[in-house]
Amino acid sequence: MTQEKILVIDDEKPTLRMFRLLLSAYGYEILTAENGESGLEVFRREQPGVVLTDIKMPVMDGIEVLRNIKAMNPHAEVIVITGHGDMDLAIQALNLDATDFIDKPVRREALETALRRARERLAIARNEESLISVDERHSAAVISVRGNVTSATVPHLQQAFSNALGMSKELVLVDFEKNASINGAGIAALTDLLGACREQGAEVVLSGLSSNFRTVFDMVGISKIARLFDDADEALRAH
């Protein structure tokens, strides 16, 4: 079984040693860095799911580390380590989508609670991610959509479009499976993505939509910027 990676960033070596011992006992693979810049290099290379970062460090503080990590991977779970009286910084971190914050000196109970929340959020994100996938065909990149496209899954849809365009195929096909649904936030995001693709000269078509969603897509103008087909085979044959 692959160990979950966790990165700890702190400029105090005794603190890093403490976390290495404690988190190893919890079964994590431990990565460490003594400053924010080194931490970002480790994060970029190792892509850990969870990051613990001190909030006050020289050169680059924990808020800047959090901001950079979220820019690289919005689904990474970042727990900031604060000192007594750092509540303003803790709130700032939460506003930047930090998972949680824990005070120094670190209490085992608080750490376990923060890690449990991080693992739960990671599990939800991975389930959402599995609902949207990208496959490479001869002349097309095919984005398969299952489940519900909502504000929670929009980042995965955006990433799927980015991956599909990176394949440099003649066509991008977005294929909605029978159980797929898309709410208002998903429709708005899809409209923006299709508009951006059109501006770049990329051809995108949609398939598999129910009659209800075809009607909605006609009403909101999506069918004017992307052709709609009954199923993926029809869309690929027509190209």
Residue pairs with C-beta under 8 A, 6 or more apart in sequence:
3 27
3 28
3 29
4 27
4 28
4 29
4 48
4 49
4 50
4 119
5 28
5 29
5 31
5 46
5 47
5 48
5 49
5 50
6 23
6 28
6 29
6 30
6 31
6 48
6 49
6 50
6 51
6 52
7 31
7 32
7 33
7 39
7 42
7 43
7 46
7 48
7 50
7 51
7 52
8 16
8 19
8 20
8 23
8 30
8 31
8 32
8 33
8 51
8 52
8 53
9 32
9 33
9 34
9 35
9 36
9 38
9 39
9 51
9 52
9 53
9 54
9 57
9 62
9 65
10 16
10 19
10 32
10 34
10 52
10 53
10 54
10 57
10 81
11 34
11 35
11 54
11 57
11 58
12 54
13 34
15 54
15 81
15 104
16 32
16 34
18 106
19 30
19 32
19 52
19 106
20 30
20 32
22 108
22 111
23 30
24 30
26 115
28 50
31 42
31 46
31 48
32 42
33 39
33 41
33 42
35 57
35 58
35 59
35 60
36 53
36 57
36 59
36 60
36 61
36 62
36 64
36 65
36 68
37 59
37 60
39 51
39 53
39 65
40 60
40 65
40 68
40 69
40 72
42 48
43 51
43 69
43 72
43 73
43 76
44 72
47 73
48 76
49 76
49 77
49 118
49 122
50 76
50 77
50 78
50 79
50 99
50 115
50 118
50 119
50 122
51 65
51 69
51 76
51 77
51 78
51 79
52 78
52 79
52 80
52 81
53 62
53 65
53 66
53 78
53 79
53 80
53 81
54 62
54 80
54 81
55 61
55 62
55 63
55 80
55 81
55 82
55 83
55 86
55 89
55 90
55 93
55 101
56 62
56 83
56 86
56 89
57 65
62 80
62 81
62 89
62 93
63 80
63 89
63 92
63 93
63 96
65 78
66 78
66 80
66 93
66 96
66 98
67 96
69 76
69 78
70 76
70 78
70 96
70 97
74 97
74 155
75 122
75 125
75 129
75 155
77 99
77 117
77 118
77 121
77 122
78 93
78 97
78 98
78 99
79 98
79 99
79 100
79 101
79 102
79 114
79 115
79 118
80 89
80 90
80 93
80 98
80 100
80 101
80 102
81 101
81 102
81 103
81 104
81 106
82 89
82 90
82 93
82 101
82 102
82 103
82 104
83 103
83 104
84 103
84 104
86 103
90 101
93 101
94 101
99 114
99 117
99 118
99 121
100 113
100 114
100 117
100 118
101 114
102 110
102 111
102 114
103 110
124 152
128 152
128 153
128 156
129 156
130 146
131 145
131 146
131 147
131 148
131 149
131 153
131 156
132 143
132 144
132 145
132 146
132 149
132 153
132 156
132 157
132 160
133 143
133 144
133 160
134 141
134 142
134 143
134 144
134 160
134 163
134 164
134 167
135 141
135 142
135 144
136 142
136 167
136 169
137 169
137 173
137 236
139 169
139 170
139 171
139 236
139 239
140 169
140 170
140 171
140 172
140 173
140 236
140 239
141 163
141 164
141 165
141 167
141 169
141 171
141 172
141 173
142 164
142 172
142 173
142 175
142 232
143 157
143 160
143 161
143 164
143 172
143 173
143 174
143 175
144 175
144 177
145 157
145 174
145 175
145 176
145 177
145 180
145 182
146 177
146 179
146 180
147 153
147 179
147 180
147 181
148 180
148 181
148 182
148 183
148 186
149 157
149 180
149 181
149 182
149 183
149 186
149 189
149 190
150 182
150 183
150 185
150 186
151 183
151 185
151 186
151 189
153 186
154 185
154 186
154 189
157 186
157 189
157 190
157 193
158 189
158 193
161 172
161 193
161 197
164 172
165 172
165 197
165 200
165 202
170 203
170 239
171 203
171 204
171 205
171 236
171 239
172 197
172 202
172 203
172 204
172 205
173 204
173 205
173 206
173 207
173 232
173 235
173 236
174 190
174 204
174 205
174 206
174 207
174 226
175 206
175 207
175 208
175 231
175 232
175 235
176 182
176 206
176 207
176 208
176 209
176 213
177 208
178 208
180 208
181 213
182 190
182 213
187 216
187 217
187 220
187 222
190 222
191 220
191 221
191 222
191 225
194 204
194 222
194 225
194 226
195 225
197 203
197 204
198 204
198 225
203 239
204 226
205 226
205 227
205 228
205 229
205 235
205 238
205 239
206 217
206 222
206 226
206 227
206 228
206 229
206 235
207 228
207 229
207 230
207 231
207 232
207 234
207 235
208 230
208 231
208 232
209 217
209 228
214 223
214 228
217 223
217 228
227 235
227 238
229 235
229 238
